[in-house]
Amino acid sequence: MKKSASVLVLLLVLSFTLVSLPEIGIVKADNTIYIRADGSVEGTDKILREGDVYTLISDISGSIVVEKDNVLLDGADYRLQGDGNQNGITLGISNNITVKNLQLSSFNIGIVVMGSDNNKILENTITDNFRGLDLTASENNTVSGNYIANNNDGIALENMYNNIIENTITNNSNFGIHLYGAGYNNIIGNNITNNGRGILVSICYNNSIYHNNFVNNTNHVETDDSNGIWDNGEEGNYWDNYTGLDSDVDSIGDTAYIIDENNQDNYPLMNIIPEFPSWTILPLLIVATLVGAIIRNKIRRKGLE
């Protein structure tokens, strides 16, 4: 009789444990970290705060939401690891945020910038996500010096006056960069290699795309009812399937690289562009920002006429 009672108790304990496991899992999965508007950090002790600088001091499993303006989030080369479903870094109600030196992997989207302006995404490693980076309804953001690889999608960009400069965008199975409904953005100095589609352009206008290397993509560019500016008036991009000649040996092709009836690179480069030294990033950003401001003022003046 005692033996039967013991077996019954054991079965009841096991049943309770099995029923409770899913609930325990749900609690553990709630690992979102917040940098609140008041500057406090909620959800981890692995981020060190010094004023407006927040520095990782260890690898973290989970996601980070930044709600405070004027923040520098320094990954210090530590890893932010996801579970495949959540987003890594979310900037949505804050502005003027810098995210740098962070390794992000195994997220739905590595970094989300939505309705957030004047941010900098610098020198991060963003790999093995469904999408590396998504910028939506956001202006004057700069994405520079990042390694964005082995995602389904690389970078998706919607809106105006953003800069994608000097990134390595490689081995993304769907696209490297997707511009959709986007205008007056600068896509300059990127290595766009081994992607399904290097750049996908959908209903876009007046994006400046030059000094990029297009190498070994299944399709370098795919456009849909869009036009872009594929050179700066003197130099364009390097295309590994360009078949034109360079009779005057000036390293610029004699004939245009034709993308479609609305898009062509008038000055295709004959040689791969080497990586820029890091000190060139600041001047390029300054020039790109000034050009964007000039174009924006012209548009506003026309609207007032």
C-alpha positions in Angstrom: 0.0 0.0 0.0 2.8 2.4 0.9 4.6 1.5 -2.4 1.4 2.3 -4.4 1.0 5.6 -2.6 4.6 6.6 -3.3 4.2 5.8 -7.0 1.1 7.9 -7.1 2.8 10.8 -5.5 5.7 10.5 -7.9 3.3 10.5 -10.9 1.6 13.6 -9.6 4.9 15.4 -9.2 6.0 14.5 -12.7 2.6 15.6 -14.1 2.9 18.9 -12.4 6.4 19.4 -13.7 5.5 18.6 -17.3 2.5 21.0 -17.1 4.6 23.8 -15.6 7.6 23.6 -18.1 5.9 25.6 -20.9 5.0 28.3 -18.4 8.6 28.4 -17.1 9.8 28.7 -20.7 7.6 31.7 -21.3 9.0 33.5 -18.3 12.6 32.8 -19.4 11.9 34.1 -22.9 10.9 37.5 -21.7 14.4 39.0 -21.8 13.9 42.4 -23.2 16.3 45.1 -21.9 15.3 48.7 -21.8 17.3 51.9 -21.7 14.5 54.1 -20.3 13.9 57.7 -21.1 15.2 58.7 -17.6 18.5 56.9 -18.4 18.0 53.9 -16.2 18.8 50.4 -17.5 16.2 47.7 -16.9 16.5 44.0 -17.4 20.3 43.4 -17.1 23.4 44.1 -15.1 25.6 43.6 -18.1 25.4 47.1 -19.4 27.6 49.8 -17.7 26.3 53.3 -17.7 28.6 56.4 -17.6 26.5 59.5 -18.4 25.0 58.9 -21.8 27.4 56.1 -22.7 26.1 52.6 -22.2 28.7 49.8 -22.6 28.2 46.1 -22.7 30.5 44.3 -20.3 29.5 40.7 -21.3 27.6 38.8 -24.0 23.9 39.1 -23.7 21.0 36.9 -24.7 18.0 39.0 -25.5 17.0 42.3 -27.1 17.5 46.0 -26.3 15.0 48.8 -26.7 16.4 52.4 -26.5 13.9 54.9 -25.3 16.3 57.7 -24.4 17.7 60.4 -26.8 21.4 61.2 -27.2 22.7 57.8 -26.3 25.9 56.0 -27.2 25.5 52.2 -27.0 28.9 50.6 -27.3 28.9 46.8 -27.7 32.7 46.7 -26.9 32.8 43.7 -29.4 30.5 41.6 -27.2 27.6 39.6 -28.7 23.9 40.3 -28.5 22.2 36.9 -29.2 18.6 36.3 -30.1 16.3 33.4 -30.3 15.3 33.8 -34.0 12.0 35.6 -33.2 12.7 38.9 -31.5 14.5 42.0 -32.8 18.0 42.8 -31.6 18.1 46.6 -31.2 15.0 48.8 -31.5 15.2 52.6 -31.9 11.6 53.8 -32.2 10.8 56.7 -29.9 14.3 58.1 -29.6 16.7 60.1 -31.7 20.4 60.8 -32.0 21.5 57.3 -31.0 24.8 55.7 -31.9 25.1 51.9 -31.9 28.6 50.6 -32.5 31.0 47.7 -32.0 28.3 45.2 -31.4 27.9 41.6 -32.7 24.2 40.8 -33.4 23.0 37.4 -34.5 20.0 35.1 -34.6 17.3 37.8 -34.6 14.3 38.4 -36.8 15.8 41.8 -37.5 19.2 42.7 -36.1 18.6 46.5 -35.8 15.2 48.3 -36.3 15.1 52.0 -36.8 11.5 53.2 -37.1 10.4 56.8 -36.8 13.8 57.7 -35.4 16.2 60.3 -36.8 19.8 61.3 -36.7 21.2 58.0 -35.6 24.5 56.3 -36.4 25.0 52.5 -36.8 28.7 52.1 -36.9 31.1 49.1 -37.2 28.8 46.4 -36.1 28.8 42.8 -37.1 25.3 41.7 -38.1 25.0 38.1 -39.2 22.6 35.1 -39.3 19.4 37.1 -38.9 16.3 37.1 -41.1 17.0 40.7 -41.8 20.1 42.6 -40.8 18.9 46.2 -40.6 15.5 47.9 -41.2 15.2 51.7 -41.5 11.6 52.8 -41.9 10.1 56.3 -41.7 13.4 57.7 -40.5 15.7 60.4 -41.8 19.3 61.5 -41.5 20.6 58.2 -40.3 24.1 56.9 -41.1 25.0 53.2 -41.5 28.7 52.9 -41.9 31.6 50.4 -41.5 29.3 47.5 -40.7 29.7 43.8 -41.7 26.3 42.6 -42.8 26.4 39.0 -43.9 24.7 35.6 -44.0 21.2 37.1 -43.4 18.2 36.4 -45.6 17.9 40.2 -46.2 20.7 42.7 -45.7 19.5 46.3 -45.3 15.9 47.5 -46.0 15.5 51.3 -46.3 12.4 53.4 -46.7 12.3 57.2 -46.5 14.8 60.0 -47.4 18.2 61.5 -46.6 19.9 58.5 -45.1 23.5 57.4 -45.7 24.7 53.8 -46.3 28.5 54.2 -46.6 31.4 51.9 -46.6 29.7 48.7 -45.4 30.5 45.1 -46.4 27.2 43.5 -47.4 27.8 39.9 -48.4 26.2 36.5 -48.7 22.7 37.6 -48.0 20.4 35.2 -49.7 17.6 37.5 -50.8 19.1 41.0 -51.2 22.0 43.1 -50.0 20.1 46.4 -50.0 16.4 47.0 -50.6 15.3 50.6 -51.3 11.5 50.9 -51.3 9.6 54.2 -51.6 13.0 55.8 -50.8 14.5 59.0 -52.2 17.6 61.2 -51.8 19.6 58.6 -50.0 23.3 58.1 -50.5 24.6 54.6 -51.1 28.4 55.1 -51.4 31.5 53.0 -51.0 30.0 49.7 -50.1 31.2 46.2 -51.0 28.1 44.4 -52.3 29.1 40.8 -53.0 27.7 37.3 -53.2 24.1 38.3 -52.5 21.0 37.1 -54.3 20.2 40.6 -55.5 22.8 43.3 -54.8 20.3 46.1 -54.7 16.6 45.9 -55.1 14.9 49.2 -56.0 11.1 49.6 -55.8 9.2 52.8 -56.7 12.2 55.0 -55.7 13.7 58.2 -57.0 17.0 60.3 -56.9 19.0 58.0 -54.7 22.8 58.5 -55.3 24.5 55.1 -55.7 28.2 55.2 -56.6 31.7 54.1 -55.7 30.3 50.7 -54.8 31.7 47.3 -55.8 29.1 44.9 -57.3 30.7 41.5 -57.4 29.3 38.0 -57.8 25.7 38.8 -57.0 23.1 36.6 -58.7 21.6 39.8 -60.0 23.5 43.1 -59.3 20.5 45.4 -59.5 16.7 44.8 -59.9 14.4 47.8 -60.3 10.7 48.2 -60.3 9.3 51.5 -61.6 12.3 53.5 -60.2 15.1 55.7 -61.2 18.4 56.4 -59.5 21.7 58.3 -59.9 24.4 55.7 -60.5 27.4 58.0 -60.7 28.6 61.3 -59.3 29.2 62.9 -62.8 32.8 61.6 -63.0 32.9 58.1 -61.5 30.3 55.4 -61.0 30.5 51.8 -59.6 32.5 48.7 -60.3 30.5 46.0 -62.0 32.2 42.6 -62.4 30.1 41.8 -65.5 30.8 45.1 -67.4 32.1 44.2 -70.8 33.0 47.7 -72.1 36.5 48.9 -73.0 38.8 51.5 -71.5 40.6 52.8 -74.6 42.1 55.9 -72.9 43.2 53.9 -69.9 41.7 56.2 -67.3 40.1 53.3 -65.4 36.6 54.4 -66.5 34.6 52.5 -69.1 34.1 54.1 -72.5 30.4 53.2 -72.5 27.7 53.2 -69.9 26.7 50.2 -67.9 23.0 49.7 -68.7 20.8 48.6 -65.8 17.4 49.2 -67.6 15.8 51.9 -69.7 15.6 54.3 -66.7 18.9 53.5 -65.0 22.5 53.5 -66.1 26.0 54.1 -64.8 27.6 56.5 -67.1 31.1 56.1 -65.7 31.5 52.5 -64.8 34.8 51.8 -63.0 37.2 49.2 -64.5 38.8 48.2 -61.2 37.5 47.2 -57.8 37.6 50.1 -55.3 39.8 49.3 -52.3 38.4 49.8 -48.9 38.6 53.4 -47.8 40.8 54.2 -44.8 38.8 55.0 -41.7 39.7 58.7 -41.7 37.8 59.2 -45.0 34.4 58.4 -43.4 33.9 61.8 -41.7 34.5 63.9 -44.8 32.2 61.7 -46.8 29.5 62.0 -44.2 29.9 65.8 -44.1 29.6 66.1 -47.9 26.6 63.7 -48.0 24.8 65.7 -45.3 25.5 69.0 -47.0 24.2 67.7 -50.3 21.1 66.3 -48.6 20.4 69.6 -46.9 20.8 71.6 -50.2 18.4 69.2 -52.0 15.9 69.4 -49.2 16.0 73.2 -49.2 15.4 73.3 -52.9 12.4 71.0 -52.6 10.9 73.1 -49.8 11.4 76.3 -51.8 9.7 74.8 -54.8 6.8 73.8 -52.6 6.4 77.4 -51.4 6.4 78.9 -54.9 
